[in-house]
Amino acid sequence: MARRIAASPDGHRVRRPVLPDGAAELDLVYVRTGPRGGTPVLVLPGGPGMASVLPYRALRRLAAARGLDVIMVEHRGVGLSRRDSSGRELPVEAVTVEQVVADLAAVLDDAGVERAVVYGTSYGTYLAQGFGLRHPERVAGMVLDSPTTGPRDLPVVRAHLRRLLWDGDTPDTARAAALLRGLVADGVVAGNSAGRVVPIVYEAAGPHVLERMLERLRAGRARRTWGWIARAGAREVDGGGVPFMVEPDLVAGIAYGELGCGAPPDGHPLDPQVVFAAAAARHPPFTGEPYDLQAALPGFPWPVAVVSGERDLRTPRPVAEQVAGLAPDAVLVPLPGLGHSALDSHPLAALHVAHAVACGGHRRLPDLAPRIARLPRRGPLHHLGRVIAASLAAERWAPRRWGPGGGRKAASGSSGALRR
């Protein structure tokens, strides 16, 4: 399917060097859809390792129906841009942020586009800001959806996550946090697995579903749901990927070497880094990020819409507020009830924001944010929340019994995999 899309009239290839000073080349694939005539929107997915051509077919159809001219580039080292012109996989050292940013400029050249609205989500926001730093004359506007400024965000991410889900500093999370602390203290769940599962449930399904899950764990139920979420979270980081969808192996130099995804856990509860700990030992060590984006943002003169989901724990609201405060013509677009990446959890909202920036209406977006959030949700991350809620409803585990001496005792035949 991905190859058919690339071979269609929407698909294009631009010849790029594998290494800046080398002779080997690759055919970088990109797709362009929608009517011409307006300001194109260059859409950069998250990752690193997320493909563009196959996973975002539905998004491009929605965009075209709304009159948006959308360009999406298959990231080098991923999917249709994975191999050089002789068929060999790209070396990890050829997949760097600087090379990807140069690829984006080459795509705009090939497409005959002088300036574009650059829409990045998650890791894509790092690329978008890097593109603005290296090629400011090509940027008509920018959407930073679930933004990151790099490894220096980690202390803010940790503090925000723990404030909500360990300390319970908000009315919506106080009960869930108290339940979680009790489950960890009693050994019902391990702290490491909590760091994998709890943020996913909170983001995708919300605090009330999380509270329900923790209550059922305390009663000896919900262990199957907990287990598959923990395994899924591990596979997302440490798995082999899915061809033409997400392929993390050749982008490891970016993820670990440049963006510091392998930073060691700090030993405290709910550390997001526990997800990366096993993989970090097998990947390049962190050698330093390519840009100082916090220093660069004040020099961005174009309109910027900073999209932030209320429940985003990976690139949380305090980071988004900082980014919006640094860019001189930026507005914060706070979307209630949303987790990470509007592009993936609420594509209609993402396209509405992109259209507003392309039409010069970004300053109206903060007032419109509640209405934008209420648009029908169709993204895969939104559906994940429904799957989690349905899995909880379907479980019929026998409750655990109190054993002699007051300790909890598993019912016959049940698994103790979630306890230490």
N, C-alpha and C positions, 0 to 999 in steps of 0.2 A: 504493500500500500504506500509506504513512504517513497519508494522509487517511482511509483506511478504519479504521485503528486509532483515530485521533482521533474518528471518528464512531461508534465502538462504545460499548457501555456503560462501558468502561474509560476512555474519553476525556472530557476536561473542558476548559472554557475559562473564564478569568477575565479580565475587562476591566481593563486597566492603562493608565496614562498613558504616552504615548511619551516625553515630557519631564516632569519633576516639576511644572513650572508651566504646561505647555501644555494646549491643548484637545484635541489629537489623541490617539487611543487605539489600542491594539492588543488583540487577543484572544490572550492568552498561553495556550498549550496545555499541559496536563499529563495524564499517565495514572496511574491507580491500580489496582493488581492485587493479588490474594491475599485471604485471609480477613481480616475485621475482628476486632477484639477485643484484639489485642496492641498493643505500641508500634509505630507505623509507622516504616519506614525511608525517609528521603528520600535518594535516590541522585543524586549530582552527578558526571557524567562529566568527563573531561579536556578539553583544548583549549588556548585558547579556540577555539570553532567546532564542537565535536562536538555532534551532535544526540542526543536521548534517545529519541524515540518509536520510530523505525525500527531503529536499530542494536542496541538492547538488548531485542528481543522474546524471544530465547532466554533471556536472563538473567532476565527477569520470569517466564517459564514455570518455570524452575528455582526461583526464589524462592517462587512460589505453591505449588509441589509440596512445599516445605519449611515451609509455613505462615507465610511472611513477607508482611506487608502493605507493599507497595512503592509509593512515589510517585516519579515522574520528571518533571521539568519541561523542556519544550523551551525552551532558553536564548533570550532575546530576541535578534533579529538572525539566527537560525538556523532553517532548516527551516520548520516549521509556525508559528513565531513570528517570521517574517522581515518580515512586512508589517503596516502599520497597518490600521485598519478600512475605509479607503477603497481599499486595495490597493497603496499606495505602499510601497516598501522603507523600512525605518527608516533615519534618518540615523546615521552613525557616532557622532555626539556623543550619541545616545540610548542607546548600548550601553556602559554603564559598570558597574564592579563594584558600586557602590552601588545602581544601579537593579536589577541582577540580585539582589542580596541582599534588596532590598525586594520583588521579585517572589516570592522563596521564601516570605517571611512571608505575602504575599497568598494564595499557593496553600494554605498550611496553614490560613489563615482560611476559604478557600472549601471546603476539604475537611473542616472541622470538627475539625481536629487541634490540640490544645493543645501537645503536645510530641512530638518525634520523635527517633529516632536519626539523626544526619546522617552519611551515608557519602559522602566525597569522595575522588576519585582524581586525582592529579597537580594540574592547574589546579583541579579540583573541591575539593581540600583548601584552596586559598586561599579559595574561596567558603565552604566549611564553616566555616573559622575566622572569616571576616568575618561570617558569620551568627551565630556564637556571640558575637562582640564586640557586634554590634548588637541581637541578640535572645536574650540568654542565658536568658530564662525559657521559650523554646520548645525548648530542647535537653535531651533525656533522656540522651544519650550521643553519642559521636562516634567514627567510624572515619576515620583519616587514612591513606589508602593511597598510598604513594609521595609523601610530603608535601613541600610547598614553603612557604617563608615569604617568597618574593618575590625581587627582584633581588639582595639581599645574599647569596643562596646561591651565586652564580656562582663566586666564588673557591674555594669548597669543592668545587664540581662539577669545576672545571678540575683542581684538585690531585688529587682522587681518581682521575679518569679517567687522568691522566698517570702517576700512581704505579703503576696497574695495567698499563696497556697501552703506555706508552712506557718507563718505568723497569723494569717487570717485577718489582715488589717482592713478588710472591707466587709460590709454586711453580707454580700453575696458569697463570700468565700470563708467566712469565719467558721461555720459548721464543718465544711469539708476539711479545712486545715486542722481543726481539733480532732476529727476522726482519723486523719492521716497520721498525726503525731502519735495517737494512741495505737494505731495498727503497727507502726514501726517500733514503738517502745515495747509492744507485746510480742514482737517477732512474727506477726502474721504476714507482713510483707517486708521484703528487704529494701533497704534504703536505695540501693542501686537500681532495682527494678522500678521503684517509685519514680525515680528520675526519668525513666523511659516512658512510663505509662501515664502518670498524672497530667503532665503538660498536654499530651495528645488529647486526652479525654476533655480537659478543660477547654482547649482551643476549638476542637471540632464539635463537641456536644454541649458545652456550657457548664456552669458551676452546679446546676441542679442535677444534671445527669451524673457528674462526678460525685456529688454527695450521695446519690442513690447507689452508685457502685461501691463506694467506701462503706456505706451502711450494710450492704449485702455481703461484702467481704468480712465484716465483723461478725455477721451471722453465719459464716461458712459458705456463702454462695459467691457467684461471680468470678470464680477463679479461672474458668475457661476463658471468659472475656478478657480478664487481666492478662492471661498468658499469651493469647494471640496478639494483643496490642504490643506487649513487650517484645515478642518475636518479630512483629512487623517493624517496630521501631529500629531494632537491631539490623534487620535486612536492608532497611532504607539506607543505612550508612555503610554497613559492612558486607552487603550482598554483592552479587555480580552484575546487578542491573538488569534491564530489559532492553534488548536491541531496538534501536530507533525510538525509544521512549526515554530512558534514563540510563546513562553509561558512565559511571563515576571513575573508572580505572585510569584513563589517560589524562583526566583533569586533576589527578591527585597532586601534581606540583602546584596548582593554583590553590586547591582547598587546604592543603597542609603546609606547603612550602611558603606560599605568599599570604594566605589569609588566616593562618594559625588555627585551623580547625582542630588540630591535635593538642591544643593546650591541656596540660594535665588537670585532672579533677582536684578540687581544693579540699576534699574530705568532708565537706558539710552537706546537709540534706539537699535533695532536689538539685543537684549540680547538672546542668545540661551537658557538661563535658563527659559524663560517664558513658554517653552514647558513642563517643568517638574513641574511648580509651583503648580498646582492643585494636582498632584499625590504625591508630596513630603509630604504633610500633612498626608497622609494615610500610609506612609511607614516608615521603621526604620530610625532614625536619624543617621547622619554621626558620626561614632565613631573613625575613623582613618583608613588609608589604610594599607594593610599588608606589603608592601615593599617600600623601597626607591629605585626606579628603576634608577633614575638619578645617584645615588651613585653606583649602581650595574653595570651599562653598561660598565664602563672602565675596569671591570674585565672579560668581555666576550672575550675569545681568538679566537673564531671561526669566519668564514666568515659570514658577515651580509649584506643583501641587504635591504635597506630601500626604499620602494616603496611609491611615493607621487604623487597623482593626482594634476594637475595644479589648478583645481577648487574645491579642497577639502576644505570645511569650517568647518567640524567637527573635523578633526585632521589635521590642515593646514600645509602648507609647512614650516613655521618657527619651528614647533614642530619636523617635520621630519628632518630638517637640524640639530637641536640640538641633536637628537638621533644619527644621522649618525656621528656627531662630537665627541660623547662620546665613542662609541664603537671603539676599536683600529683597527679592520680590516673591517670597514663598508664602503659601497659605497651608495650614494644617487642615486636612479633610478627615475628621474623626468619624469612623463608621461604627455605630453601635451594634453589638451582638455579633461582630465578625472577628475571626481569628487572623491567621497569617495569610498574606497574599490575596488581595481582592481578585487579582487576575485568575487565580485558581479556585477560589471559594465563592466568588461573586462576579463573574465576568461581565454581566450587564452593568454593574456599578463601575467596574474598571473602564469599560468603553465609554460610559457617560462622562467620567472624569477626563479621559483622553480627548474626547470630542470638545469638551469645554475649554481645555488648554489650547487645542488646535484652533478654536474659534476666538480666542482672546478673552474668554469668560472665566478664567480661573479664580478671580477674586469673589465670585458669587458662590463658589463651591462649599465653603464652610457652613453657610446658612442652609444649603440644600442637602447637606450630608445625611440628616435623618430620612429624608425622602428617597435619596439615592440608595440608602441601605435597605429600604423597604421594597425595592424592585425585586421581581422574582429571582430566586437564587438557583443557579443551575450548575455550579462548578463541582468538580470531583471532591474537593475538600469539604464542601457543604454536605455532600452525600455521605461522607465518612461518619459524620455525626449521627445521621439517621441509622447507619449500620451498627454503630456502637450501642445506641439506645435499643435497637431491635434485639441485639445479642443479649443485652442485660434482661430484657423482657422474656426471652426464650429460655434462659437457663433454668434448670430444675435440679441444681445440686442439693444434696441433703445437707441440712445445717450441721455444724460441728457441735459436739457435746462437751460439756465441762467434765474434765477427767478428775481423777483423785488429786487432791492437793490444790485444786483451784485452777490448774492449767487447762488450756483448751486442748481438746482431743479431736482429731479428724474422724469423721464418720467413715465406716468401713468402705474400702475401695476408693476413697478420695485421694487426691494427690497432695503431697506436702511440698510441692516444688516452689511455692511462694513463701515458704518459711525457712529461716535459718536455724 
